[in-house]
């Protein structure tokens, strides 16, 4: 079935978010929001 791949993808996304999201994710999201506010 296709349930197992979905579970593996979710686990991969959670794993990626825990490692990269906490450090680089925040840093990447912040400048984008600042540029958006300045642009508008």
SENU-483154 format. One record per atom (N, C-alpha, C): residue number from 1; residue in three letters; x, y, z. Coordinates in steps of 0.001 Angstrom, whole numbers. Example, Ala and Ser with C-alpha at 12.3 -4.5 7.8 and 13.67 -1.06 7.14 Angstrom:
BEGIN
<vexlo><nr>1</nr><rest>ALA</rest><x>13190</x><y>-5690</y><z>7800</z></vexlo>
<vexlo><nr>1</nr><rest>ALA</rest><x>12300</x><y>-4500</y><z>7800</z></vexlo>
<vexlo><nr>1</nr><rest>ALA</rest><x>13200</x><y>-3300</y><z>7800</z></vexlo>
<vexlo><nr>2</nr><rest>SER</rest><x>12850</x><y>-2250</y><z>7080</z></vexlo>
<vexlo><nr>2</nr><rest>SER</rest><x>13670</x><y>-1060</y><z>7140</z></vexlo>
<vexlo><nr>2</nr><rest>SER</rest><x>12900</x><y>30</y><z>7870</z></vexlo>
***
This chain:
BEGIN
<vexlo><nr>1</nr><rest>UNK</rest><x>821</x><y>-1211</y><z>0</z></vexlo>
<vexlo><nr>1</nr><rest>UNK</rest><x>0</x><y>0</y><z>0</z></vexlo>
<vexlo><nr>1</nr><rest>UNK</rest><x>850</x><y>1253</y><z>0</z></vexlo>
<vexlo><nr>2</nr><rest>UNK</rest><x>203</x><y>2379</y><z>98</z></vexlo>
<vexlo><nr>2</nr><rest>UNK</rest><x>897</x><y>3663</y><z>37</z></vexlo>
<vexlo><nr>2</nr><rest>UNK</rest><x>941</x><y>4336</y><z>1415</z></vexlo>
<vexlo><nr>3</nr><rest>UNK</rest><x>524</x><y>3610</y><z>2473</z></vexlo>
<vexlo><nr>3</nr><rest>UNK</rest><x>530</x><y>4204</y><z>3814</z></vexlo>
<vexlo><nr>3</nr><rest>UNK</rest><x>1962</x><y>4280</y><z>4338</z></vexlo>
<vexlo><nr>4</nr><rest>UNK</rest><x>2741</x><y>3226</y><z>4127</z></vexlo>
<vexlo><nr>4</nr><rest>UNK</rest><x>4108</x><y>3190</y><z>4647</z></vexlo>
<vexlo><nr>4</nr><rest>UNK</rest><x>4963</x><y>4330</y><z>4095</z></vexlo>
<vexlo><nr>5</nr><rest>UNK</rest><x>4971</x><y>4569</y><z>2784</z></vexlo>
<vexlo><nr>5</nr><rest>UNK</rest><x>5763</x><y>5698</y><z>2260</z></vexlo>
<vexlo><nr>5</nr><rest>UNK</rest><x>5348</x><y>7025</y><z>2866</z></vexlo>
<vexlo><nr>6</nr><rest>UNK</rest><x>4054</x><y>7210</y><z>3099</z></vexlo>
<vexlo><nr>6</nr><rest>UNK</rest><x>3583</x><y>8471</y><z>3689</z></vexlo>
<vexlo><nr>6</nr><rest>UNK</rest><x>4144</x><y>8612</y><z>5099</z></vexlo>
<vexlo><nr>7</nr><rest>UNK</rest><x>4114</x><y>7520</y><z>5870</z></vexlo>
<vexlo><nr>7</nr><rest>UNK</rest><x>4644</x><y>7563</y><z>7230</z></vexlo>
<vexlo><nr>7</nr><rest>UNK</rest><x>6131</x><y>7885</y><z>7194</z></vexlo>
<vexlo><nr>8</nr><rest>UNK</rest><x>6856</x><y>7276</y><z>6274</z></vexlo>
<vexlo><nr>8</nr><rest>UNK</rest><x>8298</x><y>7515</y><z>6182</z></vexlo>
<vexlo><nr>8</nr><rest>UNK</rest><x>8578</x><y>8966</y><z>5796</z></vexlo>
<vexlo><nr>9</nr><rest>UNK</rest><x>7761</x><y>9520</y><z>4902</z></vexlo>
<vexlo><nr>9</nr><rest>UNK</rest><x>7936</x><y>10919</y><z>4501</z></vexlo>
<vexlo><nr>9</nr><rest>UNK</rest><x>7680</x><y>11837</y><z>5695</z></vexlo>
<vexlo><nr>10</nr><rest>UNK</rest><x>6622</x><y>11552</y><z>6462</z></vexlo>
<vexlo><nr>10</nr><rest>UNK</rest><x>6310</x><y>12379</y><z>7635</z></vexlo>
<vexlo><nr>10</nr><rest>UNK</rest><x>7459</x><y>12312</y><z>8631</z></vexlo>
<vexlo><nr>11</nr><rest>UNK</rest><x>7967</x><y>11097</y><z>8884</z></vexlo>
<vexlo><nr>11</nr><rest>UNK</rest><x>9082</x><y>10955</y><z>9821</z></vexlo>
<vexlo><nr>11</nr><rest>UNK</rest><x>10311</x><y>11698</y><z>9308</z></vexlo>
<vexlo><nr>12</nr><rest>UNK</rest><x>10533</x><y>11665</y><z>8001</z></vexlo>
<vexlo><nr>12</nr><rest>UNK</rest><x>11684</x><y>12360</y><z>7414</z></vexlo>
<vexlo><nr>12</nr><rest>UNK</rest><x>11532</x><y>13863</y><z>7586</z></vexlo>
<vexlo><nr>13</nr><rest>UNK</rest><x>10317</x><y>14369</y><z>7339</z></vexlo>
<vexlo><nr>13</nr><rest>UNK</rest><x>10083</x><y>15810</y><z>7478</z></vexlo>
<vexlo><nr>13</nr><rest>UNK</rest><x>10258</x><y>16245</y><z>8930</z></vexlo>
<vexlo><nr>14</nr><rest>UNK</rest><x>9746</x><y>15442</y><z>9860</z></vexlo>
<vexlo><nr>14</nr><rest>UNK</rest><x>9898</x><y>15777</y><z>11284</z></vexlo>
<vexlo><nr>14</nr><rest>UNK</rest><x>11377</x><y>15763</y><z>11650</z></vexlo>
<vexlo><nr>15</nr><rest>UNK</rest><x>12104</x><y>14737</y><z>11202</z></vexlo>
<vexlo><nr>15</nr><rest>UNK</rest><x>13533</x><y>14623</y><z>11500</z></vexlo>
<vexlo><nr>15</nr><rest>UNK</rest><x>14294</x><y>15808</y><z>10920</z></vexlo>
<vexlo><nr>16</nr><rest>UNK</rest><x>13943</x><y>16203</y><z>9689</z></vexlo>
<vexlo><nr>16</nr><rest>UNK</rest><x>14615</x><y>17331</y><z>9031</z></vexlo>
<vexlo><nr>16</nr><rest>UNK</rest><x>14301</x><y>18629</y><z>9769</z></vexlo>
<vexlo><nr>17</nr><rest>UNK</rest><x>13043</x><y>18758</y><z>10206</z></vexlo>
<vexlo><nr>17</nr><rest>UNK</rest><x>12631</x><y>19992</y><z>10886</z></vexlo>
<vexlo><nr>17</nr><rest>UNK</rest><x>13324</x><y>20111</y><z>12231</z></vexlo>
<vexlo><nr>18</nr><rest>UNK</rest><x>13476</x><y>18993</y><z>12933</z></vexlo>
<vexlo><nr>18</nr><rest>UNK</rest><x>14107</x><y>19049</y><z>14254</z></vexlo>
<vexlo><nr>18</nr><rest>UNK</rest><x>15561</x><y>19480</y><z>14140</z></vexlo>
<vexlo><nr>19</nr><rest>UNK</rest><x>16261</x><y>18988</y><z>13112</z></vexlo>
<vexlo><nr>19</nr><rest>UNK</rest><x>17697</x><y>19292</y><z>12983</z></vexlo>
<vexlo><nr>19</nr><rest>UNK</rest><x>17901</x><y>20642</y><z>12294</z></vexlo>
<vexlo><nr>20</nr><rest>UNK</rest><x>17323</x><y>20801</y><z>11094</z></vexlo>
<vexlo><nr>20</nr><rest>UNK</rest><x>17583</x><y>21994</y><z>10295</z></vexlo>
<vexlo><nr>20</nr><rest>UNK</rest><x>16609</x><y>23124</y><z>10635</z></vexlo>
<vexlo><nr>21</nr><rest>UNK</rest><x>15343</x><y>22774</y><z>10851</z></vexlo>
<vexlo><nr>21</nr><rest>UNK</rest><x>14313</x><y>23792</y><z>11072</z></vexlo>
<vexlo><nr>21</nr><rest>UNK</rest><x>14607</x><y>24672</y><z>12269</z></vexlo>
<vexlo><nr>22</nr><rest>UNK</rest><x>15091</x><y>24075</y><z>13364</z></vexlo>
<vexlo><nr>22</nr><rest>UNK</rest><x>15310</x><y>24856</y><z>14583</z></vexlo>
<vexlo><nr>22</nr><rest>UNK</rest><x>16398</x><y>25890</y><z>14369</z></vexlo>
<vexlo><nr>23</nr><rest>UNK</rest><x>17441</x><y>25540</y><z>13590</z></vexlo>
<vexlo><nr>23</nr><rest>UNK</rest><x>18571</x><y>26442</y><z>13428</z></vexlo>
<vexlo><nr>23</nr><rest>UNK</rest><x>18465</x><y>27230</y><z>12119</z></vexlo>
<vexlo><nr>24</nr><rest>UNK</rest><x>18604</x><y>26533</y><z>10995</z></vexlo>
<vexlo><nr>24</nr><rest>UNK</rest><x>18637</x><y>27219</y><z>9706</z></vexlo>
<vexlo><nr>24</nr><rest>UNK</rest><x>17244</x><y>27647</y><z>9269</z></vexlo>
<vexlo><nr>25</nr><rest>UNK</rest><x>16217</x><y>26866</y><z>9635</z></vexlo>
<vexlo><nr>25</nr><rest>UNK</rest><x>14857</x><y>27204</y><z>9231</z></vexlo>
<vexlo><nr>25</nr><rest>UNK</rest><x>14447</x><y>28569</y><z>9749</z></vexlo>
<vexlo><nr>26</nr><rest>UNK</rest><x>14694</x><y>28805</y><z>11036</z></vexlo>
<vexlo><nr>26</nr><rest>UNK</rest><x>14338</x><y>30093</y><z>11619</z></vexlo>
<vexlo><nr>26</nr><rest>UNK</rest><x>15107</x><y>31214</y><z>10936</z></vexlo>
<vexlo><nr>27</nr><rest>UNK</rest><x>16393</x><y>30971</y><z>10710</z></vexlo>
<vexlo><nr>27</nr><rest>UNK</rest><x>17243</x><y>32010</y><z>10111</z></vexlo>
<vexlo><nr>27</nr><rest>UNK</rest><x>16769</x><y>32312</y><z>8695</z></vexlo>
<vexlo><nr>28</nr><rest>UNK</rest><x>16324</x><y>31291</y><z>7979</z></vexlo>
<vexlo><nr>28</nr><rest>UNK</rest><x>15881</x><y>31493</y><z>6594</z></vexlo>
<vexlo><nr>28</nr><rest>UNK</rest><x>14531</x><y>32203</y><z>6563</z></vexlo>
<vexlo><nr>29</nr><rest>UNK</rest><x>13632</x><y>31828</y><z>7482</z></vexlo>
<vexlo><nr>29</nr><rest>UNK</rest><x>12280</x><y>32402</y><z>7467</z></vexlo>
<vexlo><nr>29</nr><rest>UNK</rest><x>12334</x><y>33882</y><z>7864</z></vexlo>
<vexlo><nr>30</nr><rest>UNK</rest><x>13180</x><y>34240</y><z>8813</z></vexlo>
<vexlo><nr>30</nr><rest>UNK</rest><x>13219</x><y>35616</y><z>9315</z></vexlo>
<vexlo><nr>30</nr><rest>UNK</rest><x>13551</x><y>36637</y><z>8222</z></vexlo>
<vexlo><nr>31</nr><rest>UNK</rest><x>14658</x><y>36455</y><z>7477</z></vexlo>
<vexlo><nr>31</nr><rest>UNK</rest><x>15009</x><y>37435</y><z>6439</z></vexlo>
<vexlo><nr>31</nr><rest>UNK</rest><x>13915</x><y>37558</y><z>5382</z></vexlo>
<vexlo><nr>32</nr><rest>UNK</rest><x>13252</x><y>36455</y><z>5055</z></vexlo>
<vexlo><nr>32</nr><rest>UNK</rest><x>12192</x><y>36497</y><z>4043</z></vexlo>
<vexlo><nr>32</nr><rest>UNK</rest><x>11058</x><y>37393</y><z>4532</z></vexlo>
<vexlo><nr>33</nr><rest>UNK</rest><x>10686</x><y>37252</y><z>5812</z></vexlo>
<vexlo><nr>33</nr><rest>UNK</rest><x>9606</x><y>38079</y><z>6359</z></vexlo>
<vexlo><nr>33</nr><rest>UNK</rest><x>10027</x><y>39545</y><z>6374</z></vexlo>
<vexlo><nr>34</nr><rest>UNK</rest><x>11289</x><y>39806</y><z>6727</z></vexlo>
<vexlo><nr>34</nr><rest>UNK</rest><x>11763</x><y>41187</y><z>6772</z></vexlo>
<vexlo><nr>34</nr><rest>UNK</rest><x>11730</x><y>41802</y><z>5372</z></vexlo>
<vexlo><nr>35</nr><rest>UNK</rest><x>12189</x><y>41060</y><z>4375</z></vexlo>
<vexlo><nr>35</nr><rest>UNK</rest><x>12180</x><y>41569</y><z>3004</z></vexlo>
<vexlo><nr>35</nr><rest>UNK</rest><x>10744</x><y>41807</y><z>2543</z></vexlo>
<vexlo><nr>36</nr><rest>UNK</rest><x>9839</x><y>40889</y><z>2945</z></vexlo>
<vexlo><nr>36</nr><rest>UNK</rest><x>8438</x><y>41044</y><z>2557</z></vexlo>
<vexlo><nr>36</nr><rest>UNK</rest><x>7879</x><y>42339</y><z>3131</z></vexlo>
<vexlo><nr>37</nr><rest>UNK</rest><x>8159</x><y>42614</y><z>4406</z></vexlo>
<vexlo><nr>37</nr><rest>UNK</rest><x>7631</x><y>43820</y><z>5052</z></vexlo>
<vexlo><nr>37</nr><rest>UNK</rest><x>8227</x><y>45070</y><z>4400</z></vexlo>
<vexlo><nr>38</nr><rest>UNK</rest><x>9518</x><y>45029</y><z>4113</z></vexlo>
<vexlo><nr>38</nr><rest>UNK</rest><x>10170</x><y>46185</y><z>3490</z></vexlo>
<vexlo><nr>38</nr><rest>UNK</rest><x>9629</x><y>46403</y><z>2080</z></vexlo>
<vexlo><nr>39</nr><rest>UNK</rest><x>9417</x><y>45297</y><z>1355</z></vexlo>
<vexlo><nr>39</nr><rest>UNK</rest><x>8924</x><y>45408</y><z>-24</z></vexlo>
<vexlo><nr>39</nr><rest>UNK</rest><x>7531</x><y>46002</y><z>-66</z></vexlo>
<vexlo><nr>40</nr><rest>UNK</rest><x>6671</x><y>45569</y><z>865</z></vexlo>
<vexlo><nr>40</nr><rest>UNK</rest><x>5305</x><y>46080</y><z>873</z></vexlo>
<vexlo><nr>40</nr><rest>UNK</rest><x>5281</x><y>47471</y><z>1471</z></vexlo>
***
